[in-house]
Amino acid sequence: MRDAVWGGHRLAERLPWVPAGSRLAEAWLVSGHPTAETPVAHGPLAGWRLSRLIREFGIDLVGTRHADTVTHGRFPILLKLLDVDEWLSVQVHPAQGDGRSETFGKTEMWIILAAEPDAELILGLKPGTTLEDIQQAGPSRNLTHWLQRHQVHAGDTFFVPAGQVHALGPGITVLEVQETSDTTWRMYDWDRPPRLEQPRPLHWHESLACLDTGAPVSNPVVPRPATWQGLAASRLITCPQFATDLATVATGETMVGEGDPATCRFVVVLEGSLGIAAAGGSAELGPLDCCLLPAALESFTITGLEHSRAAWVHLP
């Protein structure tokens, strides 16, 4: 869990393991980043962290397509919740890790879980904006003149490739799927006063070095019909770093899924509750619970304990 100057209180209302009334900016659901590795919550491996799982199970966990993950020992995908009461900094992420502290770049996507009326976000530059326009604006409020704002509604999805300028606005709660990186280059921070206990420096030159002025903007993504393990689903995003589907499971509906030795997958319950069972055991997943399906899993069964919507994330 992490707080920040922009954090809200809605996650404390939805997550039973967060103290009531707490302000919480981020909750990392699945993370192999050394800044905040997440442990297994239930079962015989409870307390194990992702780095240990990778060491112990290797490609049986991540899949044959991701043997390099075993080599460098860092899980490539990070899932987190964000709750926003004030504007995040205007920021941009690099496409590649630095090879030292970061293995990966930071392409990401947002599934909007909740949005207050008139909520908006920033994603991309206005058409025709040049690097020279950004340089002349500088790290000031003048920069916002060149940025695209988008109205936000619950259920929207936005894709944020590395290099695209962005910022979430007040009144938004999101599920974020991203590469495993904690690098954020801030271009502008809304003239917030400095805080000695939590400094928020700007990274103007680093931002300009990775800013993509020609990146197309998805505003929001238009889902495509798809099928996930026999369920009617919507394909939200497919990119080299991850793919995400959205599926509905009716109360009492049961589906039997097959494993994929090439890759692992995640189930994140957005609404309702699901039962999931496999040879290694079973679990009940409530709202915003997450389950990792290892590559070596031969089959599994998912049952709708109540009408549910779930995101299905996998590594391509």
ZAFITOR-140723 format. One record per residue (C-alpha): x, y, z. Coordinates in steps of 0.25 Angstrom, whole numbers, padded with zeros to 4 digits, always signed. Example, Ala and Ser with C-alpha at 12.3 -4.5 7.8 and 13.67 -1.06 7.14 Angstrom:
% ZAFITOR-140723
+0049-0018+0031/+0055-0004+0029/
***
This chain:
% ZAFITOR-140723
+0000+0000+0000/+0005+0014-0003/-0001+0028+0000/+0002+0041-0008/-0002+0055-0008/-0013+0051-0018/-0018+0039-0011/-0033+0037-0008/-0042+0029+0002/-0050+0020-0007/-0040+0008-0007/-0042+0008+0009/-0057+0006+0006/-0055-0006-0003/-0043-0013+0002/-0045-0021+0015/-0030-0021+0019/-0029-0006+0018/-0033+0001+0031/-0046+0009+0030/-0045+0023+0027/-0030+0022+0022/-0025+0031+0011/-0019+0021+0001/-0013+0025-0013/-0009+0011-0018/-0011-0003-0014/-0001-0013-0022/-0009-0026-0024/+0002-0033-0031/+0016-0028-0031/+0030-0034-0033/+0037-0021-0032/+0047-0020-0020/+0040-0007-0016/+0028-0014-0011/+0027-0029-0014/+0014-0035-0011/+0012-0048-0004/+0003-0060-0007/-0009-0058+0002/-0015-0072+0004/-0011-0086+0003/+0001-0095+0006/+0010-0084-0001/+0004-0072+0007/+0015-0062+0010/+0023-0066-0002/+0027-0054-0011/+0028-0054-0026/+0043-0054-0027/+0043-0067-0018/+0032-0073-0027/+0040-0070-0039/+0053-0077-0033/+0045-0089-0028/+0036-0092-0040/+0043-0084-0052/+0036-0086-0066/+0025-0095-0059/+0020-0082-0053/+0023-0072-0064/+0022-0081-0076/+0032-0085-0087/+0031-0072-0095/+0036-0064-0083/+0049-0072-0079/+0056-0058-0079/+0048-0055-0067/+0054-0066-0059/+0068-0062-0063/+0067-0048-0058/+0057-0052-0046/+0047-0040-0048/+0033-0043-0051/+0029-0034-0064/+0015-0030-0060/+0010-0022-0048/-0005-0020-0045/-0009-0009-0036/-0021+0000-0031/-0021+0015-0032/-0030+0024-0024/-0029+0039-0028/-0034+0051-0021/-0025+0061-0027/-0018+0062-0040/-0006+0053-0042/+0006+0060-0047/+0007+0061-0063/+0017+0050-0066/+0023+0041-0076/+0029+0027-0075/+0041+0021-0082/+0040+0010-0092/+0052+0002-0087/+0058+0000-0073/+0071+0006-0070/+0078-0008-0068/+0081-0006-0054/+0070-0003-0044/+0059-0005-0055/+0058-0017-0064/+0046-0012-0072/+0040+0000-0078/+0026+0005-0073/+0015+0003-0083/+0001+0002-0076/-0014+0002-0077/-0025+0007-0068/-0039+0000-0066/-0048+0011-0059/-0055+0005-0047/-0062+0017-0043/-0062+0032-0047/-0069+0044-0041/-0078+0053-0050/-0069+0062-0059/-0056+0054-0056/-0046+0055-0066/-0031+0051-0069/-0020+0055-0078/-0015+0046-0089/-0006+0050-0100/-0003+0063-0107/-0013+0072-0115/-0011+0069-0130/+0000+0076-0137/+0007+0079-0124/+0022+0079-0126/+0034+0076-0117/+0038+0091-0118/+0024+0095-0113/+0026+0086-0101/+0040+0092-0099/+0035+0106-0099/+0024+0103-0089/+0034+0098-0079/+0030+0091-0066/+0019+0100-0063/+0004+0102-0064/+0006+0106-0079/+0009+0092-0082/-0006+0088-0080/-0010+0096-0092/-0004+0085-0101/-0010+0073-0094/-0022+0066-0098/-0033+0064-0087/-0043+0053-0087/-0056+0051-0080/-0056+0038-0072/-0067+0028-0068/-0067+0015-0060/-0064+0004-0070/-0055+0012-0079/-0042+0006-0083/-0030+0015-0087/-0017+0010-0093/-0004+0018-0088/+0008+0014-0097/+0022+0017-0091/+0025+0031-0096/+0011+0037-0096/+0009+0048-0086/-0003+0046-0076/-0009+0049-0063/-0021+0044-0055/-0031+0054-0050/-0039+0055-0037/-0050+0046-0034/-0045+0033-0042/-0042+0019-0037/-0035+0010-0046/-0029-0004-0048/-0015-0002-0055/-0008-0013-0063/+0006-0009-0065/+0020-0014-0068/+0028-0016-0055/+0035-0002-0053/+0034+0009-0043/+0040+0019-0052/+0032+0032-0053/+0037+0045-0060/+0029+0057-0055/+0028+0068-0065/+0019+0077-0056/+0012+0075-0042/+0002+0086-0042/+0010+0096-0034/+0008+0088-0021/+0017+0093-0010/+0030+0085-0007/+0028+0075+0004/+0041+0071+0012/+0034+0058+0017/+0031+0054+0003/+0039+0062-0008/+0033+0061-0022/+0044+0066-0032/+0042+0069-0046/+0049+0061-0057/+0048+0071-0069/+0060+0066-0077/+0057+0052-0075/+0043+0054-0079/+0047+0061-0092/+0057+0050-0095/+0046+0039-0095/+0033+0048-0099/+0027+0042-0112/+0020+0054-0119/+0014+0045-0130/+0007+0034-0121/-0007+0032-0125/-0017+0034-0114/-0028+0024-0110/-0039+0031-0104/-0045+0022-0099/-0042+0008-0104/-0053+0002-0112/-0054-0013-0107/-0054-0024-0118/-0063-0036-0116/-0055-0048-0112/-0056-0062-0105/-0049-0066-0093/-0049-0080-0089/-0063-0082-0095/-0068-0069-0089/-0073-0057-0097/-0063-0047-0094/-0057-0033-0099/-0043-0031-0103/-0038-0018-0097/-0024-0018-0100/-0013-0026-0107/+0001-0021-0108/+0015-0027-0107/+0015-0026-0092/+0001-0031-0088/-0013-0034-0093/-0026-0032-0085/-0040-0037-0087/-0053-0034-0079/-0063-0045-0077/-0076-0047-0069/-0079-0060-0061/-0094-0061-0057/-0098-0067-0043/-0096-0082-0043/-0089-0082-0057/-0077-0091-0057/-0066-0092-0068/-0054-0101-0069/-0042-0095-0074/-0029-0101-0080/-0015-0097-0075/-0005-0091-0085/+0009-0096-0083/+0014-0084-0091/+0009-0073-0081/+0003-0070-0068/-0010-0062-0066/-0017-0054-0055/-0032-0053-0051/-0036-0040-0045/-0050-0039-0040/-0056-0025-0042/-0070-0028-0038/-0077-0040-0031/-0070-0052-0026/-0064-0065-0033/-0060-0078-0028/-0047-0084-0034/-0042-0098-0033/-0031-0106-0038/-0022-0118-0034/-0015-0110-0024/-0027-0105-0017/-0038-0095-0017/-0041-0081-0013/-0053-0071-0013/-0050-0057-0020/-0057-0045-0016/-0057-0031-0022/-0043-0027-0025/-0037-0040-0021/-0027-0046-0031/-0022-0060-0034/-0010-0064-0042/-0012-0076-0051/+0002-0083-0053/+0006-0087-0067/+0008-0102-0062/-0007-0102-0058/-0014-0113-0067/-0028-0109-0064/-0036-0100-0054/-0051-0098-0051/-0057-0084-0049/-0071-0083-0044/-0080-0070-0042/-0083-0069-0027/-0091-0057-0031/-0092-0049-0044/-0078-0045-0047/-0069-0036-0056/-0054-0040-0057/-0042-0036-0064/-0033-0047-0070/-0019-0042-0072/-0008-0051-0078/+0006-0049-0084/+0006-0050-0099/
***
